[in-house]
Amino acid sequence: MSHFESVELFKNGLAALRNGYSDFAVVYLRNAFEHDRGNPFYASYYGLALARAEVDCAKAESLCQAALRMKRDQPDLYVNMAEVYRRAGYLEDALLTLYKGLQLTRWDSRVVRALEELGVRRPPVLSFLHRKHFLNRHLGKLRNRLGQGKVSVLESLRIARV
C-alpha cells in the first residue's frame, strides 16, 4: 500500500466519523493505522472511531495515549483523548486531558471549545450542603435563569484549582 492510499483511507475514515458512520470509520482508520503505525493522527482517530463504535474502549484509550506521546503539541489529539475518556465514563480524566492540552497547545481554540462543550459545572450555591440537596438545586436553577449558570473556561480553571 502506498502513502497516498493510506492518506485516502484516512480521509475516508474521517468523513465516515464526521457523518456518524463509526463502524465504517473503524475499518478505514484501522487500515490506515496498520500501514503507518508511527502516525499519531492515524492512531488517535482510530482510537476515537473505536470508542464511538463502542468496540474496545481500552484499546481506544491506549491508541490515543500513544498518539499523545508521539506528538504533544497537537490539539486534535487532546480533544480525541478527552472524548474517548468521556465515552468511557471518565469525565475527570477528560477534563484533566483538556487542561493539560490548554497548556501545551497555547490555548488552541479547539481545546477551549471542547472544554466548553464538556460543560464544567459551577460549585453548589450553598457549599455546606450536598449538590443534590433541594435548596442547592432550586437556587442553582435560579442562578441559571439569572444568566450566571454558564461557566467560562477561565472560570472552570479557577474552580478546578479550588
C-alpha angles and dihedrals in degrees: 000000000000127000090251092055092052090049089051090050089050092051091049090049092052091049091051091049092048091051094048099255098129095162092057090043090056091057095047095043094045090056092047091047093048089053094051113019091171094066109100093200093056090049095046097047092043087054091048091050091051090052094047091048088048090230105129120349094181092056090043090054094049092048092051092046090051090050091052091050089054097048119014099176100062114104095201090062092056092047091050092047091050092051091050090051091047093050090049090053097253100127094160092053089049091054093047091050092052093046089052089047090054091058097045098042096045095246096309112196093236092058092045090050091049090052091050091048090051087065108223109214124231118239115266115279090237104038094191090064127066117265091246095051109122093240092054091046095051095040089048091053089050091049089051092051090051089058099254098104100092118084121213120218091253091052091048090054089052090049092048092054092054 
